[in-house]
Amino acid sequence: MKTQLNSALILTLALATTSVLAGGVGHMDSVDTDKNGTVSKIEFEQYVGEQYFGKADRNNDGMIDDTEFMANSMGGNLDEFDRDSDGRLTRTEWHTSVFDKFDTNSDRVLDKSEWQRVKSSGIGM
């Protein structure tokens, strides 16, 4: 199941490539707005997660339901991301799932080596 979740996150992030590249995200410096050498969860959400969440939330209700989830080819199933099991994916659930995938040392920021993983996933070029 963890492999499915990882695969689903990688697929989801790959789908975000076009919108992120259009926004000019690529080098860590463009995302690290406070210039402290790391990307915080908030910085990540602003420059990566939010762009894709907005595209996936087709009815603009602030949630991704099962229909939207499947329509965006996120892979896996909604239950793997839905932390409160309400059948809908909130922005917080979305951002946390994606951010946590890359925050390998769980320090709540992405350092340069973790940012390299973001880049190699296709969303940080």
N, CA, C and O atoms as a DFTB+ gen file, in Angstrom:
500 C
 N C O
     1  1       0.814      -1.184       0.000
     2  2       0.000       0.000       0.000
     3  2       0.867       1.261       0.000
     4  3       0.527       2.242      -0.662
     5  1       1.987       1.244       0.738
     6  2       2.883       2.387       0.751
     7  2       3.479       2.616      -0.639
     8  3       3.669       3.758      -1.058
     9  1       3.774       1.522      -1.350
    10  2       4.292       1.643      -2.702
    11  2       3.260       2.297      -3.602
    12  3       3.603       3.131      -4.439
    13  1       1.979       1.919      -3.434
    14  2       0.922       2.530      -4.230
    15  2       0.822       4.023      -3.936
    16  3       0.662       4.829      -4.853
    17  1       0.914       4.390      -2.668
    18  2       0.833       5.791      -2.298
    19  2       2.002       6.566      -2.884
    20  3       1.811       7.651      -3.433
    21  1       3.214       6.023      -2.775
    22  2       4.378       6.685      -3.353
    23  2       4.226       6.831      -4.851
    24  3       4.530       7.889      -5.403
    25  1       3.761       5.785      -5.521
    26  2       3.552       5.845      -6.962
    27  2       2.501       6.873      -7.312
    28  3       2.644       7.608      -8.289
    29  1       1.444       6.927      -6.519
    30  2       0.368       7.890      -6.769
    31  2       0.884       9.313      -6.608
    32  3       0.538      10.187      -7.403
    33  1       1.703       9.557      -5.593
    34  2       2.238      10.902      -5.387
    35  2       3.172      11.298      -6.515
    36  3       3.131      12.435      -6.984
    37  1       4.012      10.375      -6.955
    38  2       4.922      10.678      -8.052
    39  2       4.135      10.979      -9.320
    40  3       4.457      11.922     -10.043
    41  1       3.107      10.183      -9.595
    42  2       2.262      10.429     -10.761
    43  2       1.571      11.777     -10.639
    44  3       1.519      12.536     -11.606
    45  1       1.053      12.077      -9.485
    46  2       0.370      13.348      -9.259
    47  2       1.318      14.513      -9.482
    48  3       0.962      15.495     -10.134
    49  1       2.516      14.408      -8.946
    50  2       3.486      15.481      -9.095
    51  2       3.935      15.634     -10.537
    52  3       4.178      16.750     -10.998
    53  1       4.045      14.537     -11.245
    54  2       4.400      14.614     -12.653
    55  2       3.311      15.343     -13.438
    56  3       3.612      16.092     -14.367
    57  1       2.054      15.126     -13.071
    58  2       0.954      15.810     -13.737
    59  2       0.988      17.311     -13.490
    60  3       0.461      18.087     -14.287
    61  1       1.602      17.717     -12.397
    62  2       1.674      19.139     -12.067
    63  2       2.780      19.858     -12.829
    64  3       2.860      21.085     -12.768
    65  1       3.621      19.144     -13.532
    66  2       4.784      19.722     -14.186
    67  2       4.448      20.913     -15.054
    68  3       5.086      21.959     -14.941
    69  1       3.475      20.777     -15.905
    70  2       3.156      21.843     -16.842
    71  2       2.771      23.124     -16.136
    72  3       3.274      24.193     -16.484
    73  1       1.896      23.043     -15.160
    74  2       1.461      24.260     -14.471
    75  2       2.588      24.871     -13.661
    76  3       2.694      26.095     -13.579
    77  1       3.421      24.053     -13.067
    78  2       4.524      24.578     -12.267
    79  2       5.563      25.232     -13.148
    80  3       6.063      26.310     -12.830
    81  1       5.890      24.587     -14.255
    82  2       6.874      25.166     -15.160
    83  2       6.380      26.485     -15.729
    84  3       7.161      27.419     -15.911
    85  1       5.101      26.564     -16.007
    86  2       4.525      27.810     -16.512
    87  2       4.677      28.927     -15.496
    88  3       4.803      30.093     -15.870
    89  1       4.668      28.582     -14.216
    90  2       4.818      29.580     -13.167
    91  2       6.262      29.947     -12.876
    92  3       6.508      30.822     -12.046
    93  1       7.225      29.310     -13.529
    94  2       8.619      29.666     -13.370
    95  2       9.314      28.991     -12.202
    96  3      10.442      29.356     -11.869
    97  1       8.679      28.025     -11.577
    98  2       9.321      27.336     -10.468
    99  2      10.371      26.395     -11.027
   100  3      10.138      25.765     -12.058
   101  1      11.479      26.288     -10.401
   102  2      12.482      25.362     -10.875
   103  2      13.658      25.334      -9.939
   104  3      13.967      24.308      -9.334
   105  1      14.305      26.452      -9.826
   106  2      15.438      26.522      -8.936
   107  2      14.933      26.774      -7.526
   108  3      13.977      27.516      -7.306
   109  1      15.594      26.143      -6.595
   110  2      15.179      26.266      -5.201
   111  2      15.097      27.736      -4.780
   112  3      14.229      28.112      -3.992
   113  1      15.995      28.557      -5.303
   114  2      16.010      29.972      -4.946
   115  2      14.696      30.673      -5.291
   116  3      14.298      31.611      -4.601
   117  1      14.021      30.227      -6.348
   118  2      12.768      30.883      -6.723
   119  2      11.625      30.496      -5.792
   120  3      10.610      31.190      -5.743
   121  1      11.774      29.405      -5.056
   122  2      10.746      28.948      -4.128
   123  2      11.073      29.380      -2.699
   124  3      10.168      29.641      -1.908
   125  1      12.343      29.455      -2.372
   126  2      12.809      29.835      -1.033
   127  2      12.691      31.343      -0.865
   128  3      13.687      32.061      -0.958
   129  1      11.478      31.823      -0.618
   130  2      11.215      33.267      -0.602
   131  2      11.879      34.001       0.558
   132  3      12.174      35.191       0.442
   133  1      12.120      33.311       1.678
   134  2      12.790      33.981       2.790
   135  2      14.311      33.834       2.732
   136  3      15.024      34.327       3.606
   137  1      14.793      33.158       1.703
   138  2      16.230      33.018       1.419
   139  2      17.029      32.460       2.588
   140  3      18.137      32.914       2.875
   141  1      16.437      31.449       3.269
   142  2      17.154      30.832       4.385
   143  2      17.818      29.516       3.989
   144  3      18.365      28.815       4.840
   145  1      17.772      29.180       2.709
   146  2      18.442      27.980       2.229
   147  2      17.603      26.722       2.288
   148  3      18.083      25.643       1.939
   149  1      16.346      26.838       2.727
   150  2      15.435      25.697       2.763
   151  2      14.079      26.142       2.223
   152  3      13.794      27.337       2.140
   153  1      13.248      25.165       1.856
   154  2      11.885      25.446       1.413
   155  2      10.948      24.932       2.491
   156  3      10.901      23.733       2.769
   157  1      10.208      25.840       3.092
   158  2       9.265      25.458       4.143
   159  2       8.012      24.859       3.517
   160  3       7.801      24.951       2.308
   161  1       7.192      24.251       4.354
   162  2       5.930      23.696       3.863
   163  2       5.073      24.805       3.257
   164  3       4.435      24.595       2.226
   165  1       5.051      25.952       3.869
   166  2       4.256      27.075       3.346
   167  2       4.777      27.511       1.984
   168  3       3.990      27.727       1.062
   169  1       6.099      27.642       1.845
   170  2       6.675      28.012       0.546
   171  2       6.353      26.950      -0.506
   172  3       6.020      27.272      -1.646
   173  1       6.456      25.692      -0.110
   174  2       6.150      24.594      -1.025
   175  2       4.696      24.667      -1.472
   176  3       4.399      24.537      -2.659
   177  1       3.793      24.875      -0.523
   178  2       2.367      24.968      -0.846
   179  2       2.095      26.111      -1.808
   180  3       1.333      25.951      -2.762
   181  1       2.705      27.252      -1.569
   182  2       2.456      28.420      -2.403
   183  2       2.928      28.218      -3.831
   184  3       2.271      28.683      -4.762
   185  1       4.036      27.547      -4.026
   186  2       4.629      27.465      -5.352
   187  2       4.429      26.144      -6.072
   188  3       4.633      26.064      -7.283
   189  1       4.038      25.119      -5.355
   190  2       3.869      23.818      -5.999
   191  2       2.478      23.260      -5.767
   192  3       1.706      23.098      -6.713
   193  1       2.158      22.970      -4.536
   194  2       0.908      22.302      -4.219
   195  2      -0.349      23.042      -4.622
   196  3      -1.281      22.442      -5.158
   197  1      -0.383      24.336      -4.370
   198  2      -1.607      25.099      -4.621
   199  2      -1.956      25.151      -6.103
   200  3      -3.131      25.107      -6.468
   201  1      -0.950      25.244      -6.945
   202  2      -1.219      25.303      -8.381
   203  2      -1.929      24.039      -8.855
   204  3      -2.883      24.111      -9.631
   205  1      -1.470      22.898      -8.394
   206  2      -2.097      21.658      -8.841
   207  2      -3.434      21.429      -8.144
   208  3      -4.378      20.960      -8.779
   209  1      -3.536      21.743      -6.881
   210  2      -4.797      21.546      -6.166
   211  2      -5.915      22.315      -6.860
   212  3      -7.012      21.785      -7.042
   213  1      -5.647      23.556      -7.248
   214  2      -6.650      24.371      -7.930
   215  2      -7.121      23.751      -9.230
   216  3      -8.299      23.857      -9.573
   217  1      -6.237      23.114      -9.951
   218  2      -6.620      22.449     -11.208
   219  2      -7.426      21.188     -10.937
   220  3      -8.350      20.871     -11.686
   221  1      -7.087      20.469      -9.881
   222  2      -7.789      19.220      -9.574
   223  2      -9.180      19.473      -8.999
   224  3     -10.093      18.674      -9.211
   225  1      -9.345      20.569      -8.280
   226  2     -10.628      20.913      -7.658
   227  2     -11.525      21.562      -8.712
   228  3     -11.689      22.782      -8.736
   229  1     -12.091      20.748      -9.562
   230  2     -12.822      21.246     -10.738
   231  2     -14.077      22.035     -10.405
   232  3     -14.450      22.929     -11.164
   233  1     -14.736      21.735      -9.300
   234  2     -15.952      22.477      -8.964
   235  2     -15.670      23.619      -7.971
   236  3     -16.595      24.275      -7.490
   237  1     -14.403      23.843      -7.676
   238  2     -13.962      24.957      -6.827
   239  2     -14.641      25.010      -5.463
   240  3     -14.954      26.089      -4.960
   241  1     -14.866      23.838      -4.865
   242  2     -15.472      23.823      -3.532
   243  2     -14.433      23.694      -2.424
   244  3     -14.786      23.553      -1.253
   245  1     -13.154      23.743      -2.789
   246  2     -12.090      23.654      -1.796
   247  2     -11.756      22.240      -1.379
   248  3     -10.985      22.039      -0.439
   249  1     -12.318      21.257      -2.056
   250  2     -12.081      19.844      -1.753
   251  2     -11.909      19.077      -3.067
   252  3     -12.432      19.475      -4.108
   253  1     -11.179      17.992      -2.996
   254  2     -11.099      17.076      -4.132
   255  2     -11.881      15.839      -3.737
   256  3     -11.493      15.109      -2.825
   257  1     -12.991      15.610      -4.433
   258  2     -13.796      14.423      -4.144
   259  2     -13.322      13.264      -5.012
   260  3     -12.414      13.421      -5.829
   261  1     -13.938      12.106      -4.831
   262  2     -13.499      10.909      -5.539
   263  2     -13.568      11.081      -7.055
   264  3     -12.683      10.609      -7.769
   265  1     -14.603      11.746      -7.553
   266  2     -14.741      11.963      -8.997
   267  2     -13.605      12.817      -9.525
   268  3     -13.022      12.500     -10.562
   269  1     -13.280      13.901      -8.822
   270  2     -12.178      14.769      -9.234
   271  2     -10.845      14.039      -9.111
   272  3      -9.962      14.184      -9.957
   273  1     -10.716      13.267      -8.066
   274  2      -9.490      12.509      -7.843
   275  2      -9.233      11.564      -9.012
   276  3      -8.125      11.511      -9.546
   277  1     -10.259      10.822      -9.403
   278  2     -10.122       9.869     -10.505
   279  2      -9.948      10.587     -11.838
   280  3      -9.206      10.107     -12.695
   281  1     -10.607      11.716     -12.035
   282  2     -10.511      12.472     -13.286
   283  2      -9.107      13.025     -13.506
   284  3      -8.716      13.291     -14.643
   285  1      -8.363      13.194     -12.447
   286  2      -7.014      13.733     -12.559
   287  2      -5.948      12.651     -12.594
   288  3      -4.759      12.949     -12.489
   289  1      -6.356      11.416     -12.739
   290  2      -5.415      10.292     -12.868
   291  2      -4.361      10.302     -11.783
   292  3      -3.176      10.125     -12.066
   293  1      -4.778      10.508     -10.543
   294  2      -3.820      10.566      -9.451
   295  2      -3.271       9.197      -9.074
   296  3      -2.302       9.116      -8.318
   297  1      -3.846       8.154      -9.565
   298  2      -3.383       6.819      -9.221
   299  2      -3.802       6.457      -7.810
   300  3      -4.176       7.334      -7.030
   301  1      -3.746       5.197      -7.477
   302  2      -4.171       4.773      -6.155
   303  2      -5.633       5.091      -5.949
   304  3      -6.418       5.081      -6.897
   305  1      -5.999       5.370      -4.720
   306  2      -7.367       5.781      -4.458
   307  2      -7.373       6.882      -3.411
   308  3      -6.407       7.078      -2.674
   309  1      -8.476       7.584      -3.370
   310  2      -8.616       8.747      -2.499
   311  2      -8.350       8.401      -1.036
   312  3      -7.798       9.216      -0.298
   313  1      -8.735       7.207      -0.616
   314  2      -8.577       6.810       0.781
   315  2      -7.130       6.873       1.261
   316  3      -6.879       7.090       2.447
   317  1      -6.180       6.685       0.351
   318  2      -4.771       6.716       0.730
   319  2      -4.322       8.119       1.139
   320  3      -3.381       8.257       1.921
   321  1      -4.972       9.151       0.630
   322  2      -4.627      10.534       0.922
   323  2      -5.545      11.141       1.980
   324  3      -5.156      12.078       2.678
   325  1      -6.751      10.614       2.098
   326  2      -7.826      11.180       2.924
   327  2      -7.605      10.831       4.389
   328  3      -8.065       9.790       4.858
   329  1      -6.908      11.688       5.105
   330  2      -6.499      11.399       6.476
   331  2      -7.654      11.361       7.468
   332  3      -7.566      10.665       8.479
   333  1      -8.744      12.100       7.203
   334  2      -9.877      12.077       8.132
   335  2     -11.015      11.172       7.656
   336  3     -12.075      11.127       8.281
   337  1     -10.800      10.461       6.565
   338  2     -11.753       9.462       6.035
   339  2     -13.156      10.018       5.806
   340  3     -14.151       9.338       6.054
   341  1     -13.224      11.274       5.326
   342  2     -14.536      11.849       5.049
   343  2     -14.934      11.738       3.570
   344  3     -15.985      12.231       3.161
   345  1     -14.078      11.085       2.783
   346  2     -14.393      10.897       1.376
   347  2     -14.020      12.076       0.498
   348  3     -14.320      12.086      -0.696
   349  1     -13.362      13.076       1.087
   350  2     -12.927      14.248       0.336
   351  2     -11.527      14.628       0.774
   352  3     -11.138      14.414       1.922
   353  1     -10.788      15.185      -0.143
   354  2      -9.405      15.554       0.119
   355  2      -9.321      17.071       0.262
   356  3      -9.583      17.805      -0.691
   357  1      -8.954      17.539       1.457
   358  2      -8.812      18.971       1.701
   359  2      -7.460      19.457       1.197
   360  3      -6.575      18.661       0.883
   361  1      -7.318      20.770       1.127
   362  2      -6.018      21.347       0.758
   363  2      -4.944      20.866       1.730
   364  3      -3.837      20.515       1.320
   365  1      -5.272      20.852       3.004
   366  2      -4.296      20.423       4.012
   367  2      -3.878      18.982       3.784
   368  3      -2.689      18.668       3.832
   369  1      -4.832      18.107       3.537
   370  2      -4.496      16.700       3.271
   371  2      -3.635      16.583       2.019
   372  3      -2.667      15.824       1.991
   373  1      -3.993      17.335       0.991
   374  2      -3.222      17.309      -0.266
   375  2      -1.797      17.792      -0.023
   376  3      -0.835      17.096      -0.348
   377  1      -1.665      18.997       0.552
   378  2      -0.342      19.571       0.760
   379  2       0.523      18.706       1.665
   380  3       1.707      18.511       1.394
   381  1      -0.060      18.193       2.728
   382  2       0.699      17.364       3.666
   383  2       1.202      16.102       2.986
   384  3       2.361      15.726       3.160
   385  1       0.358      15.451       2.224
   386  2       0.760      14.220       1.539
   387  2       1.909      14.458       0.578
   388  3       2.874      13.695       0.553
   389  1       1.805      15.518      -0.212
   390  2       2.843      15.812      -1.199
   391  2       4.121      16.271      -0.509
   392  3       5.202      15.772      -0.822
   393  1       4.016      17.201       0.414
   394  2       5.197      17.717       1.102
   395  2       5.924      16.598       1.848
   396  3       7.145      16.475       1.753
   397  1       5.180      15.794       2.581
   398  2       5.780      14.721       3.369
   399  2       6.524      13.716       2.505
   400  3       7.493      13.099       2.949
   401  1       6.074      13.556       1.287
   402  2       6.754      12.636       0.363
   403  2       8.214      13.056       0.170
   404  3       9.099      12.206       0.067
   405  1       8.459      14.353       0.121
   406  2       9.807      14.855      -0.138
   407  2      10.593      15.200       1.126
   408  3      11.823      15.244       1.082
   409  1       9.929      15.442       2.231
   410  2      10.605      15.785       3.485
   411  2      11.085      14.496       4.162
   412  3      10.515      14.049       5.158
   413  1      12.132      13.920       3.604
   414  2      12.569      12.585       4.014
   415  2      13.100      12.523       5.447
   416  3      13.043      11.464       6.072
   417  1      13.609      13.625       5.975
   418  2      14.095      13.599       7.353
   419  2      13.081      14.180       8.336
   420  3      13.385      14.338       9.518
   421  1      11.891      14.494       7.861
   422  2      10.765      14.955       8.705
   423  2      11.087      16.177       9.557
   424  3      10.611      16.293      10.686
   425  1      11.902      17.096       9.014
   426  2      12.218      18.300       9.780
   427  2      11.325      19.481       9.388
   428  3      11.555      20.607       9.828
   429  1      10.319      19.227       8.572
   430  2       9.300      20.196       8.139
   431  2       9.821      21.259       7.184
   432  3       9.141      22.258       6.948
   433  1      11.019      21.063       6.629
   434  2      11.543      21.911       5.555
   435  2      12.229      21.009       4.538
   436  3      12.644      19.895       4.857
   437  1      12.342      21.506       3.310
   438  2      13.069      20.783       2.275
   439  2      14.431      21.436       2.113
   440  3      14.526      22.618       1.782
   441  1      15.492      20.657       2.349
   442  2      16.830      21.177       2.150
   443  2      17.228      20.946       0.686
   444  3      16.422      20.468      -0.112
   445  1      18.461      21.284       0.343
   446  2      18.883      21.183      -1.065
   447  2      18.808      19.758      -1.592
   448  3      18.410      19.551      -2.738
   449  1      19.177      18.780      -0.794
   450  2      19.126      17.396      -1.283
   451  2      17.680      16.941      -1.475
   452  3      17.378      16.220      -2.425
   453  1      16.794      17.355      -0.583
   454  2      15.379      17.007      -0.739
   455  2      14.788      17.743      -1.940
   456  3      13.955      17.192      -2.660
   457  1      15.219      18.986      -2.156
   458  2      14.730      19.730      -3.320
   459  2      15.164      19.041      -4.613
   460  3      14.447      19.090      -5.613
   461  1      16.316      18.408      -4.597
   462  2      16.755      17.657      -5.783
   463  2      15.741      16.555      -6.107
   464  3      15.497      16.268      -7.280
   465  1      15.153      15.940      -5.086
   466  2      14.130      14.920      -5.310
   467  2      12.884      15.549      -5.941
   468  3      12.243      14.938      -6.796
   469  1      12.542      16.775      -5.514
   470  2      11.418      17.479      -6.122
   471  2      11.713      17.697      -7.596
   472  3      10.872      17.427      -8.454
   473  1      12.912      18.188      -7.886
   474  2      13.303      18.437      -9.282
   475  2      13.276      17.153     -10.109
   476  3      12.788      17.145     -11.239
   477  1      13.801      16.072      -9.540
   478  2      13.862      14.832     -10.321
   479  2      12.472      14.214     -10.523
   480  3      12.295      13.364     -11.396
   481  1      11.491      14.634      -9.724
   482  2      10.128      14.131      -9.916
   483  2       9.456      14.801     -11.111
   484  3       8.416      14.345     -11.588
   485  1      10.062      15.891     -11.589
   486  2       9.499      16.581     -12.742
   487  2       8.781      17.866     -12.422
   488  3       8.326      18.551     -13.338
   489  1       8.658      18.230     -11.136
   490  2       7.922      19.445     -10.825
   491  2       8.823      20.624     -10.502
   492  3       8.335      21.750     -10.404
   493  1      10.079      20.410     -10.338
   494  2      10.942      21.510      -9.959
   495  2      11.997      21.827     -10.990
   496  3      13.101      22.240     -10.634
   497  1      11.686      21.644     -12.259
   498  2      12.682      21.888     -13.310
   499  2      12.855      23.366     -13.568
   500  3      13.653      23.755     -14.420
